[in-house]
Amino acid sequence: MIIENSGLNGVQSELHHLDDAADKVGFVRWQWEYYRATYDLKLTDRTSGSEYFLRINTRAVEGKLENPHTVLNIEAVYIGRATFPHGMEYESPIPKHIMESATQRLDQLKKQLL
């Protein structure tokens, strides 16, 4: 599910600052290549045991990810349920308490970046 109202779409940040801010909130930069990076935050539903990932897609607008001063633009924020063995499913409804937790983390990240 794409999160349209995160307030992060279009935000730009240098790589080192985004890495630091994301780390403070609990995100990890997992997937990356020279011109794009994905930050993930794992959220576990304790009642069902399901795992959800809040994901932020970024793309370099100046430089490459080898350089800490590369400027990244946040392109999309979305959340999905992890499926076995290595997939993500984005169509299922997200439990309210998981969505609330995701929104809180996004707000924390936004405060770190703005």
N, C-alpha and C positions, 0 to 999 in steps of 0.2 A: 504494500500500500504506500503510495506516494504521500508524503506529508507536505501539503501545500502551504500551510501557514506557519512554518517553522521560524520565519524571520531570518533565515540563514542563506537562502538562495540569493546568489549574486554577491555575497560578502567575499571580499578578497583579503588575503593575509599572506605574509611571508611563511615559507615552509617551517622554519624553526619556531616561529610564534604559534602557528597552527598545531604543530606537533606537541609543543609544551602545553597549550591550552586544552587540547583534546586529551592528553595524558592526565591532566589534573581532574578532568571530569570522568575518566574511565574508558575513553575510546582508545583503540589501538589502530595504528596504520598497518593494515594487513597487506592488501594488494596494492602494488605500485609498479609503475614503469616510468620511463623518462618524462612523460608529459601528463600523467594522471595518477591519482592516489585515492584509495578508499579507506575511510575510517569506520571501524565497527565497534559497537558496544553490545555486549551480550546481556540479555535480560532473561531470567528464568522464572517461569510461572510455577511457584511452589505447590500449588494445588494439583496441577496436571502433570508437572514435570517437563512441559514443553519449553523449548528454548526459542527465543526471539532475538533477532539482530536488528539494531537500529544502525542504519548505514548512511554515510555521507560520502557522496561522490564529488571529487574535485578535479580540476584540470588546470595545468600550468598556463598562465597567460604571459609570463615573462620568465625565461630560463628553463632549466631542466631540474628534475628532482635530486640531482647530485649536489646541487648548490643550496645551502640553507637560506639564501636570500631570494630564491625562486618565489615568485608571486603565484599563489593558487587562487582560483575562483571556485566557490562552492556552487555546484550545478544542480544537485538534487539531494533530497533527504527522504529516505523511505525506511519502512520496517517490514520484516517478514519473519515467518516461522521456519526454523531449521528443520530439514527433513533428512532422513537417513539415506545414504551415508554422507553425502556432501552437498546437498541441495538447499535451496531456499524457495519457499512458497509464499507468494505475495498476495494471493487472492483471499485467503481465509480471514475471517474477522479477528481483530486483535482484542483480547480481553481488556476491559476498562482500566484495571489497575496497572497493566503493562503499558498501556497508552499514556496513563498519567505519569508513570515513572519516566517514560521516554520523553514526554513533554518537559518534565522537570530538568532532565539532563540537557536537553536542547537549550533551555533557558539559561542554564549554568554556562554552557559553552558560548552562547551568544554574549553573555556578560563578560566572559574572558576575552572575546574577540573585538567587541565594540568599545 
